[in-house]
Amino acid sequence: MKQSLHLNLGQTLTMTPALQQAIRMLQLSTLDLKSEIQEALESNVMLEADDGHGEIDSNEAAEARKSEREQASGKDSEIPENLPVDADWDDIYAGSSSAPSSSASNSEDEDYWDYRQANLSSTPDLHAHLVWQADMHSFTTVQRAVAEVIIDAIDANGLLPDWDDVAARLAEEFDLDAPAIDGVLGEIQNFDPPGVAARDLAECLTIQLQGLPTDTPGRPLALTLVESEPLDQLAGPNLEALAKRRSLARRDLDQAIALIQTLQPHPGEAFSQHESNYVIPEVFVSRSSEGWHVALNSDIAPKLRINSQYLALIKRADKSADQTTLKSHLQEARFFLNSLKSRNDTLLEVAHCIVEAQRAFLEYGEEAMKPLVLRDVAEQLDIHESTVSRATANKYMQTPRGIFELKYFFSSHVSTTDGGSASATAIQAMIKRMVATEAPNKPLSDSKLAEALLDNGIRVARRTVAKYREALSIPPSHERRRKVG
């Protein structure tokens, strides 16, 4: 093969560190952004929180401004006002974790610690709770060892989904027969919480029913049903057929079913650690006599600025290690502030565009929601669709109608009979209203709902109606039918 040289012309996009950081910050949620800002404040001496205080001497300030102008005339990379490129920042940004520093001396960290402690459950671990009860029990040495293996096999729901494998391992390891192993299991099943260590859902419910007083209304029938009937037959439209097949009075059956519904199918759930999730809106939308107003939530992140005192120490011609460090921190601080500004500007522009497009929803409700896709906003703002997607990810808007995720305002187009279009969200709202006002003894089928929508000028297929109905967690018509009187 003959070797040769060729000259090709082409365009490539170079992702500078500044642009990478801007893309990364645009996608951060409110809590992640706070952590990112806190980490930047702790690692960069040039950044400080702007609390409106701490003014420096006027001469020093003038020197600082002069130094900053000189530095700005250098080769700092510019960050575009918007982010026009589709790029996955996970592939191009090898940044550190956004978790805050563990320094306990900082009041921000202390507030964060208090927040987590206030929202974390103080309930003991299920495993520790069961081990404590096993220690209190009169097990033999071998039984105690077997109990520990069984407790280790219990999942977070408090059940034993892999009992066959556990039993086989116990038989081989301790040379025990099935009755001996089942005996230890039976003792653990008497532990708290009721229903723990059950091998399946039916056994879990049975254990709980057996633990109730014998005179509990509905208990005998509930035990019979749980032990002999498939559990999916104990709900919905199957009850009438079940009562007829077993020759049961419907009142007795309803009483037993009501008792079963009070039981806990996941006894270990109460011992799971949980943290309350609070939604903090990034955007506020309000209305006045002049129209709708959109504003960013100024409380979600502290205002930042360049530290004027450190900036005044920078001397352009000095090449010492300290000066190099200060200049490096200054450049990183500018990158960070520009990225933060770019994020806020893009978010505000996208929010403005959403509010303008969905004014009908804000004024009249879900059924007035207009069709809107990422491309519509991207074309209006002259940015890439991926930028709109990042700007709306994990971010919320507070409106007079409630708090909504920004992505909620986007829905696909459905053609109407007059040549217009309706949004999928509006159609779902119409289906929800129709079902809420239907006759209990004659619920609307998917075909009837499609016909009703057509009467309103919206042409959708029956299968599309079924998809929207399922998305709203509305059961089919035969399950919604109820007798009247």
C-alpha distance (Angstrom), angle and dihedral (degrees) to the residues before:
residue distance angle dihedral
M1 . . .
K2 3.78 . .
Q3 3.78 115.2 .
S4 3.79 119.6 -139.5
L5 3.78 141.7 164.0
H6 3.80 123.8 -118.1
L7 3.78 130.7 -171.9
N8 3.82 114.7 -142.7
L9 3.78 127.0 -175.9
G10 3.78 120.1 -147.0
Q11 3.76 144.7 146.6
T12 3.77 123.0 -116.1
L13 3.77 132.0 176.8
T14 3.77 116.9 -126.9
M15 3.79 112.6 -151.5
T16 3.79 104.6 -145.1
P17 3.80 118.6 -158.1
A18 3.79 89.2 -108.6
L19 3.80 93.3 54.7
Q20 3.79 91.2 44.9
Q21 3.79 90.0 53.8
A22 3.80 92.1 47.4
I23 3.82 91.3 52.8
R24 3.79 90.8 47.4
M25 3.80 94.5 50.1
L26 3.80 93.6 47.3
Q27 3.79 90.8 64.2
L28 3.82 96.6 46.9
S29 3.79 119.5 111.1
T30 3.81 120.6 -130.7
L31 3.81 95.4 -93.4
D32 3.80 92.5 44.7
L33 3.79 90.4 49.4
K34 3.82 91.1 52.5
S35 3.79 89.5 51.9
E36 3.80 90.9 48.2
I37 3.81 91.7 50.7
Q38 3.78 92.3 46.7
E39 3.79 91.0 51.6
A40 3.81 91.1 48.9
L41 3.81 91.5 50.7
E42 3.79 91.1 52.0
S43 3.80 96.8 45.4
N44 3.82 101.9 39.7
V45 3.80 120.0 60.7
M46 3.80 91.5 -164.4
L47 3.81 93.2 64.4
E48 3.78 124.3 77.9
A49 3.78 136.8 165.1
D50 3.78 112.3 -97.6
D51 3.80 104.4 -132.1
G52 3.80 95.2 158.3
H53 3.80 93.1 -107.0
G54 3.75 137.8 88.4
E55 3.82 99.3 66.3
I56 3.81 112.9 -177.5
D57 3.75 130.2 -139.8
S58 3.81 113.3 -66.9
N59 3.81 93.6 -121.8
E60 3.78 90.2 49.7
A61 3.79 90.3 47.6
A62 3.80 91.2 51.0
E63 3.78 90.0 51.1
A64 3.78 89.7 48.7
R65 3.79 92.3 51.4
K66 3.80 90.6 48.8
S67 3.79 91.3 49.9
E68 3.76 91.3 48.1
R69 3.82 91.7 51.7
E70 3.77 89.9 50.8
Q71 3.78 91.7 49.9
A72 3.80 92.1 46.1
S73 3.81 89.3 57.7
G74 3.79 89.4 62.6
K75 3.81 129.1 86.0
D76 3.79 100.9 -72.2
S77 3.79 111.1 153.2
E78 3.77 115.2 -110.2
I79 3.78 120.4 -128.2
P80 3.82 116.3 -146.2
E81 3.77 116.5 -119.2
N82 3.81 89.2 -120.1
L83 3.77 131.6 23.3
P84 3.81 108.0 -115.1
V85 3.78 99.0 174.1
D86 3.77 131.7 89.4
A87 3.79 106.0 -133.9
D88 3.77 135.5 143.2
W89 3.78 105.5 -126.8
D90 3.79 91.2 -159.3
D91 3.81 86.8 69.4
I92 3.80 96.5 47.9
Y93 3.79 106.9 29.6
A94 3.78 119.6 69.8
G95 3.76 94.7 -176.6
S96 3.77 126.1 157.4
S97 3.77 124.6 -101.3
S98 3.74 116.7 -72.2
A99 3.77 93.0 -132.5
P100 3.78 114.5 124.5
S101 3.77 123.0 -108.2
S102 3.79 117.2 -88.5
S103 3.78 93.6 -130.1
A104 3.80 106.3 135.3
S105 3.77 93.9 -162.2
N106 3.79 94.3 73.2
S107 3.80 115.9 90.1
E108 3.80 91.0 -143.9
D109 3.80 89.7 59.1
E110 3.78 91.1 47.4
D111 3.80 90.8 51.9
Y112 3.80 90.2 49.1
W113 3.80 90.9 49.4
D114 3.81 91.2 50.0
Y115 3.79 89.8 49.1
R116 3.79 93.1 53.4
Q117 3.76 93.6 45.3
A118 3.80 91.2 50.2
N119 3.79 91.6 51.8
L120 3.78 101.2 39.5
S121 3.78 117.3 91.9
S122 3.80 114.0 -113.6
T123 3.82 91.3 -153.4
P124 3.82 112.0 128.3
D125 3.78 119.6 -109.8
L126 3.83 114.4 -86.7
H127 3.80 92.0 -128.3
A128 3.81 92.7 51.2
H129 3.82 90.4 46.2
L130 3.82 91.7 54.1
V131 3.83 93.9 44.0
W132 3.80 89.7 52.3
Q133 3.82 90.0 53.6
A134 3.81 91.1 46.9
D135 3.81 89.7 53.4
M136 3.79 88.9 53.5
H137 3.81 92.9 48.5
S138 3.80 124.8 93.0
F139 3.81 95.4 -114.4
T140 3.77 122.3 153.1
T141 3.79 117.3 -122.1
V142 3.81 92.2 -96.2
Q143 3.80 93.0 43.4
R144 3.80 90.1 50.7
A145 3.81 90.8 53.2
V146 3.82 90.3 48.4
A147 3.81 90.6 48.3
E148 3.79 90.9 53.4
V149 3.82 91.4 54.4
I150 3.81 91.0 48.8
I151 3.81 92.8 48.2
D152 3.80 90.5 50.0
A153 3.82 89.0 54.7
I154 3.82 94.4 54.0
D155 3.81 110.8 106.4
A156 3.81 128.5 -138.7
N157 3.81 90.3 -87.8
G158 3.80 90.2 58.6
L159 3.82 94.6 -110.9
L160 3.81 136.7 118.1
P161 3.82 104.8 -130.7
D162 3.84 94.3 166.2
W163 3.78 99.1 45.7
D164 3.83 96.3 137.8
D165 3.79 91.8 58.5
V166 3.82 92.2 43.9
A167 3.82 92.5 49.7
A168 3.80 92.0 49.0
R169 3.81 90.8 50.3
L170 3.80 91.8 49.0
A171 3.81 92.5 49.0
E172 3.81 91.3 51.9
E173 3.81 97.3 41.5
F174 3.81 98.8 44.5
D175 3.84 99.6 24.6
L176 3.82 92.0 -124.8
D177 3.78 130.1 149.9
A178 3.80 123.9 -124.9
P179 3.85 96.7 -98.1
A180 3.83 91.3 55.1
I181 3.80 92.1 50.1
D182 3.80 92.6 44.4
G183 3.80 88.7 50.8
V184 3.82 92.1 59.3
L185 3.80 90.0 44.4
G186 3.80 90.0 52.2
E187 3.80 90.8 53.8
I188 3.82 91.7 51.1
Q189 3.81 89.7 48.6
N190 3.81 86.6 61.9
F191 3.80 90.3 58.8
D192 3.78 125.2 101.1
P193 3.03 128.8 -61.9
P194 3.83 98.0 52.9
G195 3.78 112.2 -115.0
V196 3.81 95.6 25.8
A197 3.83 119.0 145.8
A198 3.81 92.4 22.8
R199 3.79 114.7 154.1
D200 3.78 94.6 -139.9
L201 3.78 140.5 0.2
A202 3.81 94.9 -91.8
E203 3.81 91.4 54.7
C204 3.81 90.3 46.0
L205 3.82 91.7 55.7
T206 3.80 91.9 42.3
I207 3.81 92.0 54.7
Q208 3.79 90.7 51.1
L209 3.81 93.1 48.1
Q210 3.81 91.5 48.7
G211 3.79 89.0 54.1
L212 3.82 92.6 57.5
P213 3.83 121.5 93.0
T214 3.79 111.5 -85.0
D215 3.81 92.0 -120.6
T216 3.81 93.3 57.8
P217 3.84 106.9 131.2
G218 3.80 110.7 -107.1
R219 3.81 95.1 9.1
P220 3.86 99.9 120.9
L221 3.80 93.7 48.1
A222 3.81 92.0 42.8
L223 3.82 90.0 54.3
T224 3.79 91.0 49.8
L225 3.79 93.0 49.4
V226 3.80 95.6 46.6
E227 3.81 92.5 48.3
S228 3.81 97.7 44.4
E229 3.81 109.4 25.3
P230 3.81 130.2 69.1
L231 3.79 104.8 -106.4
D232 3.81 93.0 -129.8
Q233 3.81 87.6 62.8
L234 3.80 91.5 62.1
A235 3.78 95.1 74.6
G236 3.76 143.1 56.6
P237 3.81 124.4 1.0
N238 3.83 94.5 -10.9
L239 3.81 95.2 78.1
E240 3.80 95.3 81.4
A241 3.80 92.2 53.6
L242 3.82 90.7 43.6
A243 3.81 92.3 53.2
K244 3.80 90.9 49.2
R245 3.81 94.3 46.8
R246 3.81 93.0 50.3
S247 3.81 94.7 37.2
L248 3.81 91.0 -121.9
A249 3.77 128.5 157.3
R250 3.79 107.6 -113.4
R251 3.80 90.4 -129.7
D252 3.83 91.7 57.0
L253 3.79 91.1 46.6
D254 3.81 92.5 49.6
Q255 3.80 90.0 49.9
A256 3.82 92.1 52.7
I257 3.80 92.3 45.7
A258 3.80 90.7 49.4
L259 3.81 89.2 53.5
I260 3.81 92.1 49.8
Q261 3.78 90.2 51.2
T262 3.81 90.3 59.3
L263 3.82 91.2 61.1
Q264 3.81 124.5 97.9
P265 3.83 112.7 -116.7
H266 3.82 90.4 -170.4
P267 3.81 106.8 42.2
G268 3.81 93.0 177.7
E269 3.79 93.8 57.0
A270 3.81 93.8 88.9
F271 3.82 89.2 59.8
S272 3.80 95.7 53.4
Q273 3.79 116.6 110.9
H274 3.77 110.8 -118.4
E275 3.74 137.0 -180.0
S276 3.76 124.1 -151.3
N277 3.78 112.1 -118.2
Y278 3.78 115.5 -142.1
V279 3.77 123.1 -167.7
I280 3.80 114.9 -136.9
P281 3.80 111.9 -167.7
E282 3.80 116.4 -132.9
V283 3.80 92.7 -163.4
F284 3.81 131.6 45.7
V285 3.80 120.4 -155.9
S286 3.80 120.0 -167.5
R287 3.78 137.0 164.5
S288 3.77 130.7 -134.5
S289 3.78 135.8 165.2
E290 3.80 87.5 -80.8
G291 3.81 95.1 55.9
W292 3.79 138.1 -100.0
H293 3.80 119.7 -17.6
V294 3.80 127.1 -159.3
A295 3.81 123.1 -161.4
L296 3.77 136.7 165.6
N297 3.79 118.7 -115.0
S298 3.80 102.0 -104.4
D299 3.80 92.4 -165.5
I300 3.80 97.4 62.7
A301 3.80 94.0 81.0
P302 3.81 135.3 15.8
K303 3.79 119.1 -107.6
L304 3.78 112.0 -108.3
R305 3.78 134.4 -155.4
I306 3.79 141.1 171.2
N307 3.79 112.5 -86.1
S308 3.81 102.8 -111.1
Q309 3.80 95.0 -158.3
Y310 3.79 93.9 56.4
L311 3.80 90.7 40.8
A312 3.82 89.7 56.6
L313 3.82 89.6 56.9
I314 3.79 93.7 61.1
K315 3.80 114.4 104.6
R316 3.75 114.5 -168.9
A317 3.81 98.0 -144.0
D318 3.81 96.1 43.0
K319 3.82 112.6 105.3
S320 3.81 98.4 -177.9
A321 3.80 121.5 131.7
D322 3.81 92.7 -107.1
Q323 3.79 91.8 50.1
T324 3.80 91.1 47.9
T325 3.79 90.2 51.7
L326 3.79 92.9 48.7
K327 3.81 92.2 48.5
S328 3.80 91.0 48.3
H329 3.80 90.9 50.4
L330 3.79 90.1 47.3
Q331 3.78 92.4 54.4
E332 3.80 92.0 46.5
A333 3.81 90.0 48.5
R334 3.80 91.2 52.5
F335 3.79 90.3 48.6
F336 3.79 89.6 51.3
L337 3.82 95.7 46.9
N338 3.80 91.5 46.9
S339 3.80 90.7 48.7
L340 3.79 90.4 50.1
K341 3.79 91.8 48.9
S342 3.79 91.4 47.0
R343 3.80 90.1 51.3
N344 3.80 93.5 50.1
D345 3.80 94.0 44.7
T346 3.80 93.0 49.7
L347 3.80 92.7 45.6
L348 3.80 91.8 50.0
E349 3.80 92.8 48.0
V350 3.81 92.0 49.7
A351 3.82 90.9 47.3
H352 3.81 90.8 50.4
C353 3.79 90.0 51.3
I354 3.82 92.4 49.2
V355 3.80 93.3 49.4
E356 3.79 91.6 47.9
A357 3.80 90.7 51.4
Q358 3.81 95.6 43.8
R359 3.80 102.5 41.6
A360 3.81 89.2 120.9
F361 3.79 90.3 58.3
L362 3.80 92.0 49.4
E363 3.81 90.6 51.1
Y364 3.82 102.8 37.3
G365 3.81 109.8 16.1
E366 3.80 140.8 -114.9
E367 3.78 97.1 -33.0
A368 3.81 88.8 62.3
M369 3.82 93.2 54.7
K370 3.80 110.8 132.5
P371 3.81 123.3 -139.9
L372 3.79 110.2 -98.8
V373 3.79 132.2 169.5
L374 3.79 132.8 -177.3
R375 3.78 91.3 -103.0
D376 3.81 91.5 60.7
V377 3.80 92.4 57.7
A378 3.80 93.4 39.7
E379 3.80 92.4 54.0
Q380 3.78 93.3 46.3
L381 3.81 92.8 50.8
D382 3.82 94.7 35.5
I383 3.80 93.4 -124.9
H384 3.79 133.9 118.9
E385 3.80 122.0 -83.1
S386 3.80 89.7 -122.4
T387 3.81 89.0 59.9
V388 3.79 90.5 54.9
S389 3.78 89.8 47.6
R390 3.82 91.8 52.4
A391 3.79 92.5 45.0
T392 3.81 91.8 54.7
A393 3.81 98.4 40.8
N394 3.82 114.4 113.8
K395 3.80 92.7 -12.9
Y396 3.79 128.6 122.6
M397 3.78 138.6 -153.0
Q398 3.80 124.4 -149.1
T399 3.80 112.4 -144.7
P400 3.81 134.6 166.8
R401 3.82 85.9 -97.7
G402 3.79 94.3 54.8
I403 3.79 140.1 -85.8
F404 3.80 116.6 -47.1
E405 3.77 134.5 178.0
L406 3.80 109.4 -112.0
K407 3.80 90.0 -120.8
Y408 3.82 88.8 61.1
F409 3.80 90.0 75.0
F410 3.81 92.1 61.4
S411 3.81 119.7 84.8
S412 3.77 137.2 151.0
H413 3.80 127.1 -95.8
V414 3.81 122.5 -102.1
S415 3.79 117.1 -170.8
T416 3.80 119.8 -121.8
T417 3.79 128.1 -147.6
D418 3.79 92.5 -107.1
G419 3.79 93.1 57.2
G420 3.80 95.7 -97.7
S421 3.79 129.3 108.0
A422 3.80 138.7 -117.0
S423 3.77 130.0 -160.2
A424 3.78 124.1 -112.2
T425 3.81 89.1 -125.5
A426 3.80 91.5 57.0
I427 3.80 91.2 48.9
Q428 3.80 91.3 50.7
A429 3.80 89.4 51.1
M430 3.80 90.0 51.9
I431 3.81 91.5 49.6
K432 3.81 89.8 49.4
R433 3.82 90.9 51.7
M434 3.81 93.2 47.4
V435 3.80 92.5 50.8
A436 3.81 91.5 47.0
T437 3.83 91.0 55.5
E438 3.83 99.1 39.4
A439 3.79 123.0 116.7
P440 3.84 109.3 -91.9
N441 3.82 92.7 -136.8
K442 3.81 93.7 44.4
P443 3.81 110.0 37.7
L444 3.78 120.1 -174.6
S445 3.78 116.6 -99.9
D446 3.79 121.3 -141.6
S447 3.80 89.1 -100.5
K448 3.80 91.6 52.1
L449 3.81 90.4 48.6
A450 3.80 89.7 51.3
E451 3.83 89.6 51.3
A452 3.81 91.3 48.8
L453 3.80 90.4 51.0
L454 3.80 89.7 49.5
D455 3.80 88.8 54.5
N456 3.82 85.5 57.6
G457 3.79 90.8 52.5
I458 3.83 97.2 -100.4
R459 3.79 116.4 121.9
V460 3.81 112.1 -157.9
A461 3.79 131.1 153.6
R462 3.79 121.4 -112.1
R463 3.80 91.3 -114.8
T464 3.81 89.0 53.9
V465 3.80 89.9 52.6
A466 3.80 88.8 50.0
K467 3.81 90.2 51.7
Y468 3.81 92.2 50.6
R469 3.82 91.5 45.6
E470 3.80 91.6 52.3
A471 3.81 90.2 48.1
L472 3.82 87.3 57.0
S473 3.84 90.6 50.3
I474 3.81 90.0 -119.1
P475 3.83 112.1 151.2
P476 3.82 120.4 -130.5
S477 3.80 120.0 -86.1
H478 3.83 96.8 -97.4
E479 3.82 89.6 57.5
R480 3.81 92.6 47.8
R481 3.79 94.4 53.4
R482 3.81 112.8 114.5
K483 3.77 131.5 177.1
V484 3.79 117.5 -115.0
G485 3.80 123.0 -140.0
